[in-house]
């Protein structure tokens, strides 16, 4: 089964409820992409825990029956850009409206990712 595409969701520091914001952004982006493309998509929103105290979010999207085309990432980035200036209250309102139109909200999954020291910039200094 094809893994799909992964997109990082980078939030600025100091947000009140960053888990909710990641859930809202991920669900709205995937739902809007599904609507624009007129095809069923599956998605997950991940909170990836790395080094102690460090985390980031990812949106993973795939088509249940086939490999997604390259244009999907471009379409998704435009949708995420359009959502990036929304306040938490606006995201909550848009999420509520989308749920009334048929969005089935996907919950946040927490995963742990070990630090890959071989890809760390520290190793770039040797050479």
N, CA, C and O atoms as CSV, one atom per row, in Angstrom:
chain,resi,resn,atom,element,x,y,z
A,1,UNK,N,N,0.848,-1.174,0.000
A,1,UNK,CA,C,0.000,0.000,0.000
A,1,UNK,C,C,0.899,1.244,0.000
A,1,UNK,O,O,1.889,1.307,0.729
A,2,UNK,N,N,0.544,2.214,-0.815
A,2,UNK,CA,C,1.326,3.443,-0.927
A,2,UNK,C,C,1.182,4.287,0.334
A,2,UNK,O,O,0.096,4.406,0.901
A,3,UNK,N,N,2.278,4.859,0.751
A,3,UNK,CA,C,2.345,5.626,1.989
A,3,UNK,C,C,1.707,7.012,1.866
A,3,UNK,O,O,1.234,7.546,2.869
A,4,UNK,N,N,1.677,7.596,0.701
A,4,UNK,CA,C,1.100,8.919,0.515
A,4,UNK,C,C,2.159,9.998,0.594
A,4,UNK,O,O,3.351,9.730,0.451
A,5,UNK,N,N,1.710,11.222,0.823
A,5,UNK,CA,C,2.656,12.326,0.965
A,5,UNK,C,C,2.601,12.854,2.396
A,5,UNK,O,O,1.573,12.777,3.068
A,6,UNK,N,N,3.720,13.384,2.834
A,6,UNK,CA,C,3.812,13.978,4.164
A,6,UNK,C,C,4.135,15.458,4.022
A,6,UNK,O,O,5.002,15.844,3.238
A,7,UNK,N,N,3.433,16.275,4.785
A,7,UNK,CA,C,3.659,17.707,4.776
A,7,UNK,C,C,3.831,18.151,6.221
A,7,UNK,O,O,3.018,17.810,7.081
A,8,UNK,N,N,4.884,18.910,6.487
A,8,UNK,CA,C,5.083,19.442,7.822
A,8,UNK,C,C,4.129,20.584,8.097
A,8,UNK,O,O,3.888,21.425,7.231
A,9,UNK,N,N,3.590,20.613,9.297
A,9,UNK,CA,C,2.770,21.737,9.753
A,9,UNK,C,C,3.606,22.451,10.811
A,9,UNK,O,O,3.783,21.950,11.921
A,10,UNK,N,N,4.107,23.606,10.456
A,10,UNK,CA,C,4.993,24.354,11.349
A,10,UNK,C,C,4.215,25.498,11.980
A,10,UNK,O,O,3.730,26.394,11.288
A,11,UNK,N,N,4.104,25.456,13.292
A,11,UNK,CA,C,3.365,26.473,14.036
A,11,UNK,C,C,4.335,27.397,14.759
A,11,UNK,O,O,5.419,26.982,15.167
A,12,UNK,N,N,3.936,28.637,14.910
A,12,UNK,CA,C,4.803,29.565,15.630
A,12,UNK,C,C,4.700,29.292,17.136
A,12,UNK,O,O,3.706,28.751,17.620
A,13,UNK,N,N,5.726,29.670,17.841
A,13,UNK,CA,C,5.779,29.463,19.285
A,13,UNK,C,C,4.742,30.322,19.999
A,13,UNK,O,O,4.363,31.391,19.522
A,14,UNK,N,N,4.292,29.832,21.152
A,14,UNK,CA,C,3.422,30.618,22.010
A,14,UNK,C,C,1.938,30.502,21.720
A,14,UNK,O,O,1.155,31.277,22.268
A,15,UNK,N,N,1.524,29.577,20.888
A,15,UNK,CA,C,0.097,29.432,20.605
A,15,UNK,C,C,-0.613,28.793,21.794
A,15,UNK,O,O,-0.055,27.934,22.477
A,16,UNK,N,N,-1.845,29.221,22.031
A,16,UNK,CA,C,-2.630,28.739,23.175
A,16,UNK,C,C,-2.860,27.233,23.143
A,16,UNK,O,O,-2.595,26.542,24.127
A,17,UNK,N,N,-3.338,26.737,22.046
A,17,UNK,CA,C,-3.684,25.311,21.946
A,17,UNK,C,C,-3.180,24.781,20.608
A,17,UNK,O,O,-3.955,24.594,19.670
A,18,UNK,N,N,-1.876,24.543,20.533
A,18,UNK,CA,C,-1.293,24.150,19.261
A,18,UNK,C,C,-1.787,22.783,18.775
A,18,UNK,O,O,-1.832,22.549,17.567
A,19,UNK,N,N,-2.153,21.885,19.676
A,19,UNK,CA,C,-2.704,20.605,19.232
A,19,UNK,C,C,-4.006,20.818,18.462
A,19,UNK,O,O,-4.208,20.229,17.400
A,20,UNK,N,N,-4.891,21.666,19.005
A,20,UNK,CA,C,-6.142,21.958,18.305
A,20,UNK,C,C,-5.868,22.622,16.958
A,20,UNK,O,O,-6.502,22.287,15.958
A,21,UNK,N,N,-4.941,23.548,16.931
A,21,UNK,CA,C,-4.628,24.252,15.683
A,21,UNK,C,C,-4.106,23.278,14.635
A,21,UNK,O,O,-4.486,23.364,13.468
A,22,UNK,N,N,-3.241,22.355,15.037
A,22,UNK,CA,C,-2.737,21.349,14.095
A,22,UNK,C,C,-3.869,20.451,13.595
A,22,UNK,O,O,-3.928,20.120,12.411
A,23,UNK,N,N,-4.770,20.057,14.507
A,23,UNK,CA,C,-5.921,19.228,14.121
A,23,UNK,C,C,-6.796,19.982,13.125
A,23,UNK,O,O,-7.199,19.431,12.101
A,24,UNK,N,N,-7.085,21.237,13.429
A,24,UNK,CA,C,-7.945,22.038,12.547
A,24,UNK,C,C,-7.288,22.242,11.187
A,24,UNK,O,O,-7.927,22.038,10.155
A,25,UNK,N,N,-6.015,22.644,11.173
A,25,UNK,CA,C,-5.311,22.859,9.900
A,25,UNK,C,C,-5.261,21.583,9.075
A,25,UNK,O,O,-5.564,21.603,7.882
A,26,UNK,N,N,-4.882,20.480,9.697
A,26,UNK,CA,C,-4.764,19.218,8.969
A,26,UNK,C,C,-6.080,18.741,8.401
A,26,UNK,O,O,-6.163,18.366,7.232
A,27,UNK,N,N,-7.120,18.757,9.238
A,27,UNK,CA,C,-8.430,18.300,8.776
A,27,UNK,C,C,-9.010,19.211,7.704
A,27,UNK,O,O,-9.542,18.731,6.703
A,28,UNK,N,N,-8.912,20.514,7.904
A,28,UNK,CA,C,-9.445,21.444,6.907
A,28,UNK,C,C,-8.689,21.353,5.590
A,28,UNK,O,O,-9.300,21.366,4.521
A,29,UNK,N,N,-7.370,21.261,5.657
A,29,UNK,CA,C,-6.576,21.173,4.431
A,29,UNK,C,C,-6.903,19.900,3.660
A,29,UNK,O,O,-7.120,19.945,2.449
A,30,UNK,N,N,-6.940,18.771,4.352
A,30,UNK,CA,C,-7.225,17.501,3.676
A,30,UNK,C,C,-8.651,17.472,3.139
A,30,UNK,O,O,-8.884,17.017,2.019
A,31,UNK,N,N,-9.601,17.951,3.929
A,31,UNK,CA,C,-10.996,17.973,3.497
A,31,UNK,C,C,-11.184,18.883,2.291
A,31,UNK,O,O,-11.880,18.521,1.343
A,32,UNK,N,N,-10.563,20.071,2.320
A,32,UNK,CA,C,-10.664,20.987,1.181
A,32,UNK,C,C,-10.001,20.403,-0.058
A,32,UNK,O,O,-10.520,20.551,-1.164
A,33,UNK,N,N,-8.870,19.745,0.112
A,33,UNK,CA,C,-8.188,19.099,-1.016
A,33,UNK,C,C,-9.078,18.005,-1.609
A,33,UNK,O,O,-9.193,17.877,-2.828
A,34,UNK,N,N,-9.692,17.232,-0.744
A,34,UNK,CA,C,-10.608,16.177,-1.189
A,34,UNK,C,C,-11.767,16.774,-1.976
A,34,UNK,O,O,-12.179,16.214,-2.992
A,35,UNK,N,N,-12.291,17.896,-1.520
A,35,UNK,CA,C,-13.404,18.550,-2.208
A,35,UNK,C,C,-12.983,19.106,-3.561
A,35,UNK,O,O,-13.699,18.956,-4.550
A,36,UNK,N,N,-11.824,19.746,-3.602
A,36,UNK,CA,C,-11.328,20.334,-4.848
A,36,UNK,C,C,-11.060,19.243,-5.885
A,36,UNK,O,O,-11.401,19.399,-7.058
A,37,UNK,N,N,-10.457,18.156,-5.456
A,37,UNK,CA,C,-10.091,17.085,-6.378
A,37,UNK,C,C,-11.237,16.119,-6.677
A,37,UNK,O,O,-11.150,15.301,-7.592
A,38,UNK,N,N,-12.298,16.225,-5.902
A,38,UNK,CA,C,-13.473,15.358,-6.081
A,38,UNK,C,C,-13.102,13.877,-6.047
A,38,UNK,O,O,-13.521,13.090,-6.896
A,39,UNK,N,N,-12.308,13.523,-5.047
A,39,UNK,CA,C,-11.948,12.121,-4.844
A,39,UNK,C,C,-11.747,11.868,-3.355
A,39,UNK,O,O,-11.363,12.766,-2.605
A,40,UNK,N,N,-12.011,10.645,-2.944
A,40,UNK,CA,C,-11.865,10.286,-1.535
A,40,UNK,C,C,-10.391,10.204,-1.173
A,40,UNK,O,O,-9.596,9.606,-1.899
A,41,UNK,N,N,-10.032,10.807,-0.050
A,41,UNK,CA,C,-8.668,10.751,0.453
A,41,UNK,C,C,-8.697,10.290,1.901
A,41,UNK,O,O,-9.709,10.430,2.589
A,42,UNK,N,N,-7.590,9.744,2.353
A,42,UNK,CA,C,-7.426,9.374,3.757
A,42,UNK,C,C,-6.279,10.205,4.309
A,42,UNK,O,O,-5.312,10.482,3.599
A,43,UNK,N,N,-6.381,10.604,5.573
A,43,UNK,CA,C,-5.310,11.409,6.155
A,43,UNK,C,C,-5.158,11.140,7.639
A,43,UNK,O,O,-6.047,10.622,8.314
A,44,UNK,N,N,-3.981,11.523,8.106
A,44,UNK,CA,C,-3.648,11.466,9.523
A,44,UNK,C,C,-2.935,12.762,9.893
A,44,UNK,O,O,-2.236,13.358,9.074
A,45,UNK,N,N,-3.121,13.182,11.123
A,45,UNK,CA,C,-2.393,14.339,11.646
A,45,UNK,C,C,-1.549,13.820,12.801
A,45,UNK,O,O,-2.069,13.244,13.756
A,46,UNK,N,N,-0.252,14.028,12.702
A,46,UNK,CA,C,0.684,13.466,13.670
A,46,UNK,C,C,1.366,14.547,14.491
A,46,UNK,O,O,1.768,15.581,13.957
A,47,UNK,N,N,1.493,14.309,15.773
A,47,UNK,CA,C,2.363,15.109,16.634
A,47,UNK,C,C,3.580,14.225,16.868
A,47,UNK,O,O,3.499,13.192,17.531
A,48,UNK,N,N,4.696,14.648,16.316
A,48,UNK,CA,C,5.906,13.843,16.341
A,48,UNK,C,C,6.816,14.359,17.451
A,48,UNK,O,O,7.325,15.478,17.385
A,49,UNK,N,N,7.010,13.525,18.472
A,49,UNK,CA,C,7.888,13.864,19.592
A,49,UNK,C,C,9.291,13.403,19.238
A,49,UNK,O,O,9.489,12.255,18.841
A,50,UNK,N,N,10.257,14.286,19.378
A,50,UNK,CA,C,11.643,13.948,19.079
A,50,UNK,C,C,12.489,14.046,20.324
A,50,UNK,O,O,12.256,13.331,21.299
A,51,UNK,N,N,13.465,14.923,20.298
A,51,UNK,CA,C,14.311,15.169,21.465
A,51,UNK,C,C,13.428,15.647,22.607
A,51,UNK,O,O,12.346,16.183,22.367
A,52,UNK,N,N,13.877,15.461,23.860
A,52,UNK,CA,C,13.055,15.908,24.991
A,52,UNK,C,C,12.625,17.377,24.840
A,52,UNK,O,O,13.449,18.271,24.650
A,53,UNK,N,N,11.314,17.587,24.931
A,53,UNK,CA,C,10.766,18.937,24.820
A,53,UNK,C,C,10.583,19.429,23.396
A,53,UNK,O,O,10.090,20.540,23.200
A,54,UNK,N,N,10.955,18.658,22.412
A,54,UNK,CA,C,10.845,19.060,21.008
A,54,UNK,C,C,9.748,18.240,20.312
A,54,UNK,O,O,9.624,17.035,20.534
A,55,UNK,N,N,8.971,18.904,19.482
A,55,UNK,CA,C,7.954,18.214,18.700
A,55,UNK,C,C,7.625,19.044,17.464
A,55,UNK,O,O,7.941,20.231,17.383
A,56,UNK,N,N,6.990,18.389,16.517
A,56,UNK,CA,C,6.469,19.062,15.338
A,56,UNK,C,C,5.256,18.276,14.861
A,56,UNK,O,O,4.975,17.187,15.362
A,57,UNK,N,N,4.546,18.831,13.897
A,57,UNK,CA,C,3.333,18.200,13.392
A,57,UNK,C,C,3.503,17.837,11.934
A,57,UNK,O,O,4.236,18.501,11.201
A,58,UNK,N,N,2.822,16.776,11.513
A,58,UNK,CA,C,2.825,16.351,10.118
A,58,UNK,C,C,1.411,15.985,9.694
A,58,UNK,O,O,0.615,15.467,10.477
A,59,UNK,N,N,1.128,16.270,8.441
A,59,UNK,CA,C,-0.109,15.839,7.809
A,59,UNK,C,C,0.282,14.806,6.761
A,59,UNK,O,O,1.103,15.080,5.885
A,60,UNK,N,N,-0.306,13.623,6.852
A,60,UNK,CA,C,-0.036,12.546,5.898
A,60,UNK,C,C,-1.340,12.267,5.157
A,60,UNK,O,O,-2.371,11.994,5.770
A,61,UNK,N,N,-1.275,12.341,3.821
A,61,UNK,CA,C,-2.464,12.143,2.998
A,61,UNK,C,C,-2.174,11.064,1.954
A,61,UNK,O,O,-1.090,11.017,1.372
A,62,UNK,N,N,-3.159,10.207,1.731
A,62,UNK,CA,C,-3.024,9.199,0.684
A,62,UNK,C,C,-4.381,8.911,0.058
A,62,UNK,O,O,-5.434,9.146,0.651
A,63,UNK,N,N,-4.313,8.401,-1.144
A,63,UNK,CA,C,-5.511,7.935,-1.831
A,63,UNK,C,C,-5.651,6.461,-1.482
A,63,UNK,O,O,-4.661,5.732,-1.541
A,64,UNK,N,N,-6.833,5.999,-1.125
A,64,UNK,CA,C,-6.975,4.602,-0.688
A,64,UNK,C,C,-6.769,3.564,-1.789
A,64,UNK,O,O,-6.546,2.391,-1.488
A,65,UNK,N,N,-6.838,3.968,-3.053
A,65,UNK,CA,C,-6.783,2.985,-4.133
A,65,UNK,C,C,-5.614,3.141,-5.087
A,65,UNK,O,O,-5.335,2.222,-5.858
A,66,UNK,N,N,-4.921,4.267,-5.062
A,66,UNK,CA,C,-3.839,4.462,-6.024
A,66,UNK,C,C,-2.791,5.432,-5.494
A,66,UNK,O,O,-2.988,6.088,-4.471
A,67,UNK,N,N,-1.691,5.506,-6.202
A,67,UNK,CA,C,-0.632,6.445,-5.861
A,67,UNK,C,C,-1.099,7.839,-6.258
A,67,UNK,O,O,-1.680,8.035,-7.325
A,68,UNK,N,N,-0.838,8.793,-5.390
A,68,UNK,CA,C,-1.249,10.174,-5.666
A,68,UNK,C,C,-0.324,10.816,-6.691
A,68,UNK,O,O,0.846,10.449,-6.803
A,69,UNK,N,N,-0.851,11.761,-7.427
A,69,UNK,CA,C,-0.036,12.437,-8.424
A,69,UNK,C,C,0.766,13.575,-7.807
A,69,UNK,O,O,0.488,14.009,-6.689
A,70,UNK,N,N,1.741,14.044,-8.531
A,70,UNK,CA,C,2.654,15.074,-8.053
A,70,UNK,C,C,1.933,16.387,-7.780
A,70,UNK,O,O,2.320,17.110,-6.862
A,71,UNK,N,N,0.918,16.712,-8.531
A,71,UNK,CA,C,0.187,17.961,-8.358
A,71,UNK,C,C,-0.506,18.076,-7.011
A,71,UNK,O,O,-0.888,19.172,-6.600
A,72,UNK,N,N,-0.669,16.972,-6.332
A,72,UNK,CA,C,-1.339,16.986,-5.039
A,72,UNK,C,C,-0.594,17.868,-4.036
A,72,UNK,O,O,-1.221,18.662,-3.335
A,73,UNK,N,N,0.725,17.742,-3.957
A,73,UNK,CA,C,1.508,18.534,-3.006
A,73,UNK,C,C,1.356,20.027,-3.295
A,73,UNK,O,O,1.265,20.834,-2.370
A,74,UNK,N,N,1.328,20.391,-4.565
A,74,UNK,CA,C,1.157,21.801,-4.943
A,74,UNK,C,C,-0.214,22.316,-4.513
A,74,UNK,O,O,-0.327,23.396,-3.933
A,75,UNK,N,N,-1.256,21.533,-4.805
A,75,UNK,CA,C,-2.614,21.921,-4.414
A,75,UNK,C,C,-2.728,22.042,-2.898
A,75,UNK,O,O,-3.355,22.969,-2.386
A,76,UNK,N,N,-2.121,21.102,-2.190
A,76,UNK,CA,C,-2.181,21.105,-0.737
A,76,UNK,C,C,-1.451,22.310,-0.154
A,76,UNK,O,O,-1.928,22.913,0.807
A,77,UNK,N,N,-0.317,22.664,-0.715
A,77,UNK,CA,C,0.431,23.814,-0.184
A,77,UNK,C,C,-0.363,25.108,-0.356
A,77,UNK,O,O,-0.317,25.980,0.512
A,78,UNK,N,N,-1.092,25.243,-1.469
A,78,UNK,CA,C,-1.929,26.433,-1.667
A,78,UNK,C,C,-3.041,26.488,-0.624
A,78,UNK,O,O,-3.349,27.559,-0.102
A,79,UNK,N,N,-3.634,25.357,-0.324
A,79,UNK,CA,C,-4.708,25.314,0.672
A,79,UNK,C,C,-4.156,25.647,2.056
A,79,UNK,O,O,-4.758,26.429,2.792
A,80,UNK,N,N,-3.015,25.059,2.413
A,80,UNK,CA,C,-2.413,25.359,3.715
A,80,UNK,C,C,-2.020,26.830,3.826
A,80,UNK,O,O,-2.180,27.440,4.883
A,81,UNK,N,N,-1.507,27.398,2.738
A,81,UNK,CA,C,-1.176,28.829,2.744
A,81,UNK,C,C,-2.416,29.679,3.001
A,81,UNK,O,O,-2.353,30.668,3.732
A,82,UNK,N,N,-3.535,29.297,2.405
A,82,UNK,CA,C,-4.764,30.076,2.592
A,82,UNK,C,C,-5.287,29.969,4.022
A,82,UNK,O,O,-5.984,30.869,4.490
A,83,UNK,N,N,-4.963,28.891,4.718
A,83,UNK,CA,C,-5.407,28.710,6.101
A,83,UNK,C,C,-4.440,29.297,7.120
A,83,UNK,O,O,-4.800,29.469,8.285
A,84,UNK,N,N,-3.236,29.602,6.704
A,84,UNK,CA,C,-2.179,29.962,7.651
A,84,UNK,C,C,-2.409,31.282,8.385
A,84,UNK,O,O,-1.851,31.478,9.465
A,85,UNK,N,N,-3.202,32.179,7.842
A,85,UNK,CA,C,-3.439,33.468,8.494
A,85,UNK,C,C,-4.675,33.474,9.389
A,85,UNK,O,O,-4.998,34.499,9.989
A,86,UNK,N,N,-5.363,32.347,9.483
A,86,UNK,CA,C,-6.581,32.268,10.284
A,86,UNK,C,C,-6.244,32.264,11.776
A,86,UNK,O,O,-5.225,31.709,12.188
A,87,UNK,N,N,-7.095,32.880,12.570
A,87,UNK,CA,C,-6.947,32.815,14.022
A,87,UNK,C,C,-7.498,31.476,14.508
A,87,UNK,O,O,-8.141,30.748,13.752
A,88,UNK,N,N,-7.242,31.163,15.763
A,88,UNK,CA,C,-7.756,29.918,16.327
A,88,UNK,C,C,-9.281,29.899,16.285
A,88,UNK,O,O,-9.880,28.860,16.009
A,89,UNK,N,N,-9.909,31.032,16.554
A,89,UNK,CA,C,-11.370,31.117,16.523
A,89,UNK,C,C,-11.905,30.920,15.106
A,89,UNK,O,O,-12.918,30.248,14.914
A,90,UNK,N,N,-11.231,31.500,14.117
A,90,UNK,CA,C,-11.659,31.322,12.723
A,90,UNK,C,C,-11.497,29.860,12.288
A,90,UNK,O,O,-12.354,29.316,11.593
A,91,UNK,N,N,-10.394,29.234,12.703
A,91,UNK,CA,C,-10.191,27.819,12.373
A,91,UNK,C,C,-11.285,26.959,13.007
A,91,UNK,O,O,-11.793,26.034,12.373
A,92,UNK,N,N,-11.647,27.262,14.256
A,92,UNK,CA,C,-12.705,26.510,14.936
A,92,UNK,C,C,-14.034,26.668,14.209
A,92,UNK,O,O,-14.777,25.700,14.049
A,93,UNK,N,N,-14.331,27.883,13.771
A,93,UNK,CA,C,-15.571,28.127,13.031
A,93,UNK,C,C,-15.569,27.378,11.708
A,93,UNK,O,O,-16.558,26.736,11.354
A,94,UNK,N,N,-14.464,27.458,10.977
A,94,UNK,CA,C,-14.378,26.770,9.684
A,94,UNK,C,C,-14.456,25.254,9.851
A,94,UNK,O,O,-15.048,24.562,9.023
A,95,UNK,N,N,-13.854,24.741,10.926
A,95,UNK,CA,C,-13.915,23.309,11.198
A,95,UNK,C,C,-15.348,22.871,11.492
A,95,UNK,O,O,-15.790,21.822,11.025
A,96,UNK,N,N,-16.063,23.673,12.262
A,96,UNK,CA,C,-17.456,23.378,12.582
A,96,UNK,C,C,-18.323,23.370,11.323
A,96,UNK,O,O,-19.159,22.484,11.148
A,97,UNK,N,N,-18.125,24.351,10.453
A,97,UNK,CA,C,-18.875,24.410,9.198
A,97,UNK,C,C,-18.564,23.192,8.329
A,97,UNK,O,O,-19.469,22.590,7.750
A,98,UNK,N,N,-17.289,22.834,8.240
A,98,UNK,CA,C,-16.895,21.676,7.429
A,98,UNK,C,C,-17.487,20.383,7.990
A,98,UNK,O,O,-17.884,19.502,7.226
A,99,UNK,N,N,-17.548,20.263,9.306
A,99,UNK,CA,C,-18.145,19.064,9.911
A,99,UNK,C,C,-19.636,18.975,9.589
A,99,UNK,O,O,-20.167,17.881,9.397
A,100,UNK,N,N,-20.301,20.109,9.531
A,100,UNK,CA,C,-21.723,20.112,9.160
A,100,UNK,C,C,-21.915,19.710,7.703
A,100,UNK,O,O,-22.968,19.195,7.327
A,101,UNK,N,N,-20.877,19.953,6.877
A,101,UNK,CA,C,-20.937,19.591,5.459
A,101,UNK,C,C,-20.454,18.169,5.202
A,101,UNK,O,O,-20.496,17.701,4.064
A,102,UNK,N,N,-19.998,17.477,6.240
A,102,UNK,CA,C,-19.619,16.079,6.045
A,102,UNK,C,C,-18.208,15.693,6.456
A,102,UNK,O,O,-17.853,14.518,6.364
A,103,UNK,N,N,-17.397,16.631,6.902
A,103,UNK,CA,C,-16.050,16.290,7.364
A,103,UNK,C,C,-16.136,15.399,8.590
A,103,UNK,O,O,-16.829,15.719,9.556
A,104,UNK,N,N,-15.435,14.291,8.544
A,104,UNK,CA,C,-15.285,13.430,9.717
A,104,UNK,C,C,-13.902,13.712,10.275
A,104,UNK,O,O,-12.894,13.264,9.729
A,105,UNK,N,N,-13.867,14.462,11.369
A,105,UNK,CA,C,-12.608,14.922,11.954
A,105,UNK,C,C,-11.704,13.743,12.329
A,105,UNK,O,O,-12.131,12.793,12.985
A,106,UNK,N,N,-10.458,13.833,11.900
A,106,UNK,CA,C,-9.446,12.835,12.236
A,106,UNK,C,C,-8.712,13.339,13.480
A,106,UNK,O,O,-8.275,14.489,13.511
A,107,UNK,N,N,-8.571,12.492,14.505
A,107,UNK,CA,C,-7.898,12.947,15.728
A,107,UNK,C,C,-6.381,13.026,15.547
A,107,UNK,O,O,-5.825,12.489,14.588
A,108,UNK,N,N,-5.743,13.691,16.467
A,108,UNK,CA,C,-4.291,13.818,16.492
A,108,UNK,C,C,-3.691,12.519,17.015
A,108,UNK,O,O,-4.116,11.992,18.043
A,109,UNK,N,N,-2.698,12.015,16.294
A,109,UNK,CA,C,-1.948,10.840,16.744
A,109,UNK,C,C,-0.607,11.297,17.281
A,109,UNK,O,O,0.049,12.145,16.675
A,110,UNK,N,N,-0.196,10.750,18.401
A,110,UNK,CA,C,1.095,11.061,18.996
A,110,UNK,C,C,2.058,9.925,18.665
A,110,UNK,O,O,1.776,8.758,18.939
A,111,UNK,N,N,3.194,10.279,18.074
A,111,UNK,CA,C,4.216,9.275,17.793
A,111,UNK,C,C,5.570,9.798,18.271
A,111,UNK,O,O,5.763,11.000,18.451
A,112,UNK,N,N,6.486,8.878,18.467
A,112,UNK,CA,C,7.837,9.251,18.888
A,112,UNK,C,C,8.793,8.919,17.749
A,112,UNK,O,O,8.701,7.858,17.132
A,113,UNK,N,N,9.701,9.832,17.485
A,113,UNK,CA,C,10.685,9.647,16.423
A,113,UNK,C,C,12.071,9.820,17.040
A,113,UNK,O,O,12.380,10.858,17.625
A,114,UNK,N,N,12.890,8.796,16.898
A,114,UNK,CA,C,14.244,8.883,17.422
A,114,UNK,C,C,15.046,9.896,16.607
A,114,UNK,O,O,14.837,10.043,15.403
A,115,UNK,N,N,15.954,10.584,17.270
A,115,UNK,CA,C,16.806,11.558,16.599
A,115,UNK,C,C,17.780,10.817,15.691
A,115,UNK,O,O,18.414,9.850,16.112
A,116,UNK,N,N,17.898,11.268,14.456
A,116,UNK,CA,C,18.817,10.674,13.493
A,116,UNK,C,C,20.093,11.508,13.480
A,116,UNK,O,O,20.181,12.512,12.772
A,117,UNK,N,N,21.072,11.090,14.260
A,117,UNK,CA,C,22.309,11.868,14.381
A,117,UNK,C,C,23.100,11.905,13.083
A,117,UNK,O,O,23.897,12.821,12.882
A,118,UNK,N,N,22.906,10.959,12.221
A,118,UNK,CA,C,23.647,10.941,10.959
A,118,UNK,C,C,23.161,12.016,10.013
A,118,UNK,O,O,23.895,12.412,9.107
A,119,UNK,N,N,21.966,12.491,10.191
A,119,UNK,CA,C,21.434,13.561,9.347
A,119,UNK,C,C,21.533,14.912,10.038
A,119,UNK,O,O,21.090,15.922,9.492
A,120,UNK,N,N,22.105,14.938,11.224
A,120,UNK,CA,C,22.260,16.169,11.985
A,120,UNK,C,C,23.338,17.035,11.340
A,120,UNK,O,O,24.324,16.507,10.826
A,121,UNK,N,N,23.165,18.364,11.359
A,121,UNK,CA,C,24.136,19.275,10.754
A,121,UNK,C,C,25.515,19.176,11.386
A,121,UNK,O,O,26.500,19.592,10.776
A,122,UNK,N,N,25.605,18.638,12.590
A,122,UNK,CA,C,26.899,18.469,13.243
A,122,UNK,C,C,27.867,17.728,12.328
A,122,UNK,O,O,29.047,18.072,12.262
A,123,UNK,N,N,27.375,16.716,11.624
A,123,UNK,CA,C,28.231,15.875,10.776
A,123,UNK,C,C,28.690,16.610,9.524
A,123,UNK,O,O,29.664,16.197,8.895
A,124,UNK,N,N,28.021,17.675,9.154
A,124,UNK,CA,C,28.433,18.442,7.974
A,124,UNK,C,C,29.743,19.187,8.199
A,124,UNK,O,O,30.407,19.582,7.241
A,125,UNK,N,N,30.114,19.379,9.447
A,125,UNK,CA,C,31.354,20.106,9.752
A,125,UNK,C,C,32.588,19.247,9.518
A,125,UNK,O,O,33.694,19.769,9.377
A,126,UNK,N,N,32.402,17.939,9.476
A,126,UNK,CA,C,33.527,17.042,9.192
A,126,UNK,C,C,33.643,16.895,7.679
A,126,UNK,O,O,32.637,16.876,6.970
A,127,UNK,N,N,34.819,16.796,7.214
A,127,UNK,CA,C,34.876,16.550,5.782
A,127,UNK,C,C,36.142,16.980,5.231
A,127,UNK,O,O,36.369,16.849,4.028
